[in-house]
Every structure is written in structure tokens, then in C-alpha cells.
Amino acid sequence: MIKSTPVITLFLVHCYLYCCGQENFISGYIVKAQGDTVHGYVDYQQWVNSPAVIIFKANINEAPQTFKPEDIKYLYVKAANELYMGIKTQLSIRPNKYSSQISNENKIVSVFAHVLVTGAMSLYG
């Protein structure tokens, strides 16, 4: 039994990496920072948190391209009916309750904000 433990562990690690590394290119489009709309396929990973970068193919058979929030105005994932907007926002970095630090630090970051509601006033998640 002890001799098979490393084999089982290796098998389980392999299965985990195989499952987590899957590509999932589905129909969508991006609107580049210059305003050009490109229809194609987004590697959609059912994001719980907004992604730091997105992987996109204009044609399913071509090599994927990676885009950061500053490269894209909008990203739309058709099957999930989700819209993301590349924005710059202020991130407030505050010490945790166990820290002895007093000052707060603010940082400007680029993120993909999940657009929840659009209209006269928009809501991002």
C-alpha cells in the first residue's frame, strides 16, 4: 500500500493540472482602445473575480493573443452574456486590523470591471 501512494499522488496532481489548464474559447468580441471591434473567441474561464488579462482569438484556428485592461475598452462574452470594461481605478490599500501601520496607500490600477448595469448610471462588479 505504501508503494502505491506516490503513484496515486502523482495521478491526482496530473488530473488537477489537466482540469485547471483547459482552454474554453467561446464566441465574443473585443473593442480595442482605438475603437476597433474585433469579433472572435474569448478564453472564458467562468471568472469569479475579474481576470487580470484575457486571451482572445479572432479566428478559432489562429494563435491566441493576450490583452490587458488598458488594451481594451470592452470585452463581451456571448454565451455567458457578460460584458467587461477595461478601466483605471484607484485601489485603496489599507493595513489589516492586526497591523500597526497608520497610513493608507492609494494606487492606480487597470482592471477588467464586470459591467452589471448600463445606462445613465452604470454599475460595475
C-alpha positions as a printed NumPy array, in Angstrom:
array([[  0.   ,   0.   ,   0.   ],
       [  2.783,   2.432,   0.834],
       [  4.498,   1.878,  -2.531],
       [  1.39 ,   2.972,  -4.423],
       [  0.944,   6.256,  -2.509],
       [  3.388,   8.282,  -4.698],
       [  1.751,   6.906,  -7.844],
       [ -1.72 ,   7.863,  -6.629],
       [ -0.486,  11.313,  -5.576],
       [  1.166,  11.877,  -8.941],
       [ -2.012,  10.776, -10.726],
       [ -4.188,  13.156,  -8.692],
       [ -1.825,  16.09 ,  -9.302],
       [ -1.838,  15.314, -13.027],
       [ -5.658,  15.226, -13.088],
       [ -5.877,  18.539, -11.24 ],
       [ -3.449,  20.279, -13.614],
       [ -5.203,  18.817, -16.65 ],
       [ -8.619,  20.012, -15.494],
       [ -7.485,  23.511, -14.484],
       [ -5.488,  24.125, -17.65 ],
       [ -8.343,  23.671, -20.118],
       [ -8.995,  26.279, -22.761],
       [-12.591,  27.329, -23.236],
       [-12.789,  29.534, -26.336],
       [-16.328,  30.776, -26.863],
       [-17.846,  33.407, -29.129],
       [-17.499,  37.052, -28.191],
       [-15.859,  40.283, -29.199],
       [-13.467,  42.944, -28.003],
       [-13.454,  46.683, -28.615],
       [ -9.827,  47.794, -28.706],
       [ -8.635,  51.039, -27.134],
       [ -8.595,  52.631, -30.618],
       [-12.301,  51.794, -31.044],
       [-11.945,  48.833, -33.448],
       [-14.402,  45.985, -32.793],
       [-12.973,  42.506, -33.367],
       [-15.308,  39.501, -33.298],
       [-13.784,  36.192, -32.335],
       [-13.338,  33.82 , -29.427],
       [-12.587,  34.541, -25.77 ],
       [-10.946,  32.011, -23.451],
       [-13.738,  32.238, -20.878],
       [-12.935,  30.645, -17.52 ],
       [-16.214,  31.446, -15.728],
       [-14.465,  34.18 , -13.791],
       [-15.485,  34.679, -10.173],
       [-13.067,  37.613,  -9.982],
       [-12.362,  39.775, -12.994],
       [ -9.369,  38.468, -14.963],
       [ -6.026,  40.287, -14.989],
       [ -5.631,  39.517, -18.709],
       [ -7.831,  37.915, -21.343],
       [ -6.877,  35.528, -24.101],
       [ -8.561,  36.117, -27.446],
       [ -8.534,  34.612, -30.951],
       [-10.017,  36.445, -33.935],
       [-10.191,  33.051, -35.713],
       [-10.522,  29.763, -33.833],
       [ -7.557,  28.262, -35.74 ],
       [ -5.063,  31.066, -35.122],
       [ -2.661,  31.672, -32.251],
       [ -4.186,  33.338, -29.184],
       [ -3.449,  36.943, -28.234],
       [ -3.258,  38.262, -24.673],
       [ -4.828,  41.604, -23.796],
       [ -4.548,  43.714, -20.656],
       [ -7.297,  46.095, -19.431],
       [ -5.503,  49.115, -20.878],
       [ -5.574,  47.482, -24.359],
       [ -9.36 ,  47.024, -24.46 ],
       [-12.382,  49.278, -23.916],
       [-14.897,  46.413, -23.807],
       [-14.96 ,  42.627, -23.798],
       [-18.202,  40.741, -24.41 ],
       [-18.663,  37.003, -23.833],
       [-21.743,  35.984, -25.821],
       [-22.668,  32.609, -24.256],
       [-22.326,  33.975, -20.712],
       [-23.927,  37.32 , -21.671],
       [-21.174,  39.107, -19.725],
       [-19.676,  42.496, -20.512],
       [-16.349,  43.672, -19.101],
       [-14.865,  47.149, -19.376],
       [-11.165,  47.951, -19.193],
       [-10.868,  50.793, -16.679],
       [ -8.332,  52.567, -14.485],
       [ -9.401,  52.891, -10.896],
       [ -7.984,  53.822,  -7.551],
       [ -7.217,  50.905,  -5.256],
       [ -7.099,  51.665,  -1.581],
       [ -4.507,  49.596,   0.249],
       [ -5.244,  49.66 ,   3.937],
       [ -3.412,  47.917,   6.703],
       [ -5.24 ,  44.941,   8.152],
       [ -6.62 ,  45.031,  11.669],
       [ -3.524,  43.257,  13.02 ],
       [ -1.063,  45.759,  11.541],
       [  0.472,  48.621,  13.474],
       [  0.552,  50.843,  10.341],
       [ -1.453,  54.044,  10.477],
       [ -1.3  ,  55.45 ,   6.932],
       [ -3.355,  54.258,   3.974],
       [ -1.883,  53.925,   0.495],
       [ -3.74 ,  54.508,  -2.772],
       [ -2.653,  53.016,  -6.069],
       [ -3.993,  53.472,  -9.625],
       [ -4.566,  50.09 , -11.32 ],
       [ -6.054,  48.88 , -14.605],
       [ -8.718,  46.175, -14.266],
       [-11.47 ,  44.465, -16.219],
       [-14.632,  45.578, -14.443],
       [-17.663,  43.331, -14.85 ],
       [-20.477,  45.603, -16.087],
       [-23.645,  44.71 , -14.171],
       [-25.95 ,  47.537, -15.307],
       [-25.578,  50.069, -18.124],
       [-27.494,  53.267, -18.683],
       [-27.437,  56.823, -17.366],
       [-25.623,  55.374, -14.365],
       [-23.566,  52.197, -14.672],
       [-22.795,  49.584, -12.032],
       [-19.598,  47.546, -12.055],
       [-18.791,  44.434, -10.027]])
